Amino acid sequence: MSTLQNPTRLATALLMGLAVSSAGAQAWPSKPVRIVVGFSAGGPTDVLARAFAEHASRALGQSVIVENKPGANTILAAEAVASSPADGYTLLMGATNHTMIPALYSARVKFDAVRSFAPICTLAVSPTVLVTGPAITAKTLGAFMQQVREAPGKRSYGTPGIGSSGHFATEQFLRMTGLSMNHIPYKGAAQVVTDVMGGQLDSSFATLGSVLSQVQAGKLSALAVASPRRSSLLPNVPTFAEAGVKGYVADAWYGLLAPAGTPATVLQALEKAARQFTEQSGTAAKLQSLGMEPQSSCRDAFGADMERDVKAYTQLARELDLKAE
């Protein structure tokens, strides 16, 4: 008699199948997990990814390795993860610029920055900070704005490039305040910092990690941080809201994304590991040197933030008629 003709044997087979399926699900991860980073080794995103990988290896009981795949403003890394199997073994360490991709490269990319991914959790945040050098005498945000207002279009700000997070952050500020400045795009953040310190540039809206050591050494003046609250790394520097520009926030986030369709059980395990990482005592100290602070916004909340950012950056790029280089 076949299994289909014997109800008892059929029920037993089904139960065995469910047991095998359950065991397979519980076995994750049964091989190393890979975190892809769209930047070269040694940068803030890479260092954060490696710190999380070390923690996750212990939390998950399996090796978690970091793979650097720089190029095309992180598009290569995002594309690699979006096209990977949705099995939890390939993840993306994303950052704020991930949500700028649709604004600048929508005609080129083969993925959707939001819908091609399953958001897990943010791990850290780094505020944008307005810094000035010897070319600006103002020591407060109000005085800086007055100097800019008195010379419309002549005061300069430097960014790592057209369409960079610093470019978007500055243009958001200028639109909110009605000010006009001269944009000087570079091909990286390091030279921007050097030229602000040297007086060749007036200012820069930079991620805190890229300027923290210079601010602490007195080589740059930090006038305001674009966060909802003051940074513990610069407790004496006011937020933009405190300094008079209400509603201006330009935090840079760093977080984990998986390919869309990744099983819920896997996402839950990764979320647990991410939350543990941000809450453990040693994480804050590890991140401070990068100008970051731990932050854990997970799953639906993280996804909603990403979708909001994509819409805002796309609208701003349209207004500025920005074209990716």
N, C-alpha and C positions, 0 to 999 in steps of 0.2 A: 504493500500500500504506500502511495506517495505521501510526502509531507502535507500536500494540499488537501489530501483526502482524510488526514488524521488530525483533528483539532488539537489534540494534546501535543503532538509533535510540532504542529504549526506554532502553538503558543510558546513552546520551549525554544524553537528557532528564533522567534521574534525577541524573546527575552535575552537570548544569547547575543543577538545582533545589537540590542540596546546596550548590553553590558560592554561589548567590544567598542561601540561608539562612545560610550561614556568614558571608558578607560582611555581611548584615544584623546578625548578632549582634556581629560585630567592630566595627560602626559605632557601637555605643553608647559614649558618648552623642553623638547627632547633633543634639541641641538642648539648651537650658538645663535643668539639674536644679534642682528646687525643694525646699528644706528648710522644712517647716512647723514653727513654734514656737508653743506654746500659751500664751505669755506676751507681754506688751507689750514693745516695743523698750526696750533699755537695761538689762534685768535680766540676771542671770548666765547663764541658759539662752540668751537672745538673743545676748549677747556671745560666748559659746562657739560658737554656731552660725555667727556671722559670721566668727569666726577660722578655723573649719574650712572654711567656704565659700571663703574666700580661698585657703587651701591647696589644697582640692580642685579649684578652677578651674584651677590650674596643673597639678596631678597628672593630671587627666582631660582637659585640653585643651579644656574647654568651660565656659561660664559656669555657676556654681552660685549661686543666689539664695536669699535668706531671706525667707520670708513669715510675718508675725506674724498669728496667728489666736487671740487670747485669748478666754476665756469659758468658763463652766461647768466651772471647775477643770480645764482642758485637754481636756475631752471634745470640744469642737468641733474642735480641731486633730486629735486622734486619730481621730475619726470621718471627717474629710475625707481623711486618708491611708489609712485602712482601706478606704474605698470607692473609692479611686483605682485606675487600671489598674496591674497588677503588672509594670511595664515599667522600673522604675528611675528614672523621672523625677520621682517625688514621694516624699519621705522625711519622716520625723518625727524631730525632735530631742526625744527623750523624756527624762524625769527620774523620780526615785524615785516621785513621786506618781502616775505612770502605773499602777504596780502596786497603788495604793490604790483605783483606780476600781471594781474589782469588789466591794470591801468596802463601798463607800458608795453606789454607783449602779447595781448590777447590774440592777435592774428598769427602768432608764431607757435604758441604752446599747444601741446597735445593733451592737456589735462585741465580740469577746473580746480582752481586754488582752494575752493571750499568743498565741493561735492565729490571730488576724487579722493578725499581723505576722511578718515575718522579721527576727530580730535580726541586726544587723551587728556593731557593736562599741560598747563604752563608750568615751568619750573622756576623761572626767575624773571625779574623785570629790571630794566635800567632806564632811569629817567633821562629825558633830553634836558640839557642844561645850556643856557646862553652864556657863552664866555667871550671876554674881550681881552685885548692886550694893550700895549702902550699907545696905540693910535686913538683909543677912546679914553677920555678923561672921566666919563661918568662912572660912578660907583654904585648906582642904584638903577633899577629897571626904568623908573620914571625919568631919570636924568638921561638915560640912554635913548629912550623914546623921543625925548625933546630934541636931542642932538640929531637924530634921524629926521625928525619932522622939520628941522630948520634947513636941512640939505636933502630934499627929496630926490631919491634915485642916485645919490652920490655916495652914501655910506655903503660899505661893502660887507657881504657875508660869503664865507667859503663853505663848500660842501664837497663830499667825496665824489660828486658827479650829478649830472642831470637825472632826475627821477630817484635819487637816493633818499633814504629816510630823512637825512638832514635837510634836503631840498624841500620835501613835502612839509616837514615840520615848520620850516621858516616861512613858507608860503601860507600855511594855515595861520601863523601868527600875523603876518602882514595883512591878510584879508580881515582878520578879526579887529585889527587896530587901525586899518586904513593907511598904513605907512607904506613907503616905497624905498626899496634898497636895491643895490646892484649885486646880482648873483655872479660869483666867480666859481665855476665848477672845476674840480681837480679830478685826478684819477685815483684817489685814495685819501684816507683820513689823516695819515701821518704828516703829509706836507701842509695840509690845512692848518693843523695845530702849530707847526713850525712857523708858518707865515703870520698867524695871529700873534704868536709870541714875539715875532720880529717886527711887527708893526706894518707889514705889507698888506695885511687884511685887518679890517676893523673888528670883525666878530665871526662867530660860528655857533650854530645850534647843533651841538654834538651830543652823542651818547656819553653818559657820565664816565663809563669805563675808558673811553678814549682820551679823556682830559683830566681824570681824577688826580693823577700824580703831579701834573703841572699846576693844578689849582692848589693842592696841598702844599706845594713848594713855593707858592706865591708868584709863579711865572704867568699865570692867567687869573683873571678875575671872574668869578661866577656870580652873575647877577640874579638869576632865578632858575628854579628847576620846574619842569613841566610835568608835575605829578600832582595827584590829589592831596598829598601831604608831603611834608619835608622829608628829604632823604636822611637816613641815619648816618650816612657817610659825609654829608655836608649839613649838619644840623643848624648852622647859622645862616644858611642861604634860604631866603623865602621862596615859596611857590609863586607861580605867576599870578594865581588868584590873590594871594596875600599882597602882592606888589601892585595889584590894580587891574590885571587882565583876567577877568572872571571867565571860567569855562575853558581855558586853554590847557589841554593835557596832551602830551606827546610821549608817553612811555614807550619804550622798546621792549617787547616781550620775547621770550624764548620758550619754546614748548615742543612737546612730542606729538607727532601725527603718525597714523598708520594708514595703509591703503583702505579705501572705502570697502565695506563688506567684511572687515575683520570680525571674527566671532565675539559676541558680547562677553563671554567668559574670559577671553584673552584681554580685551580692553579693561575689564574689571581688575584683572591681576596687574596690569600695567599701571592703572590708575592708583591702585594701592601702593605699588612701589614708588610712584611719583610723589604721592602725598607723604609717604614715610621719608623720602629724600628731603623734601622742603621743610619737614618738621624736625628732623634730627638736629641735635645741638651743634654739630660741626659744620653744617652746610653754610650757615650765614658767614662764618669766618672764611670758608673757602671762596665764597662769591664776592666778598668785600673787595678783594684785590682786583677784581674785574669790574668794579663799579656797579655790581648787581646786588639785588636783594632777593631772597626766596619769595616765590609767589605761586600759589596753587589754585588755578581756575580750571575746572575740569569739565569734560564731556559737553553737555548742552550749552553751558555758560561759555565755555571756550569757543565752541562753534559759533554761537551768536555774536561774540566779540569779533571773530574773524570775518563773518559776513558783513557786519557793520563797517569794519575797516575797509574791506574791498569796495563797498559802495562809496565811502567817503573819498578814498584815493582815486577811484575811477572818475568821480565827479570833478575832483580838483585837477586831475590830469587833462580832462576835457576842457576845463576853463582856461588852463594854462597852455593848451595845445601842445602838451608834452609828447615828444617822440623819443623812444628808446634809442640809445646810441649803438 
